[in-house]
């Protein structure tokens, strides 16, 4: 194989990089929502366990302690999952930004989907709708569950045996 043939087989084109960035953006979005769905299932199990122990059992000596202990993983997971969601959003933003920069170098008639989506994203970032964006939701929902578990832990401690 000649040197030029080896070089052409191993060279990376702008199109290759753009395709990878597009895949990374889509993958990042999918990962964010999959993580959130997993978190919702796990948190729902802890809430169901807490309610099940509260309503489904007779009083026993360590019931308050058990209810309190069921809240601890919920609080911790909520905080950790919020950080994971925010970090995933930052990765996606990095990939999106790189693809956007590449589109700036495209010839005039080639479609630029990242530029189109960036216009929408700008409008969202400038309004109160930013609090319903996926970046905020994948962080806010776990934090909300953490607050719920703090309230349940407080209720666990306040219960009369």
Secondary structure, DSSP 8 states (H G I E B T S, - for coil): --HHHHHHHH---HHHHHHHHHHHHHHHHHHHHHHHHHHHHHHHHHHHHHHHHHHHS---TTHHHHHHHHHHHHHHHHHHHHHHHHHHHHHHHHHHHHHHHHHTTS-TTS--HHHHHHHHHHHHHTSGGGGGSHHHHHHHHHHHHHHHHHHHHHHHHH---
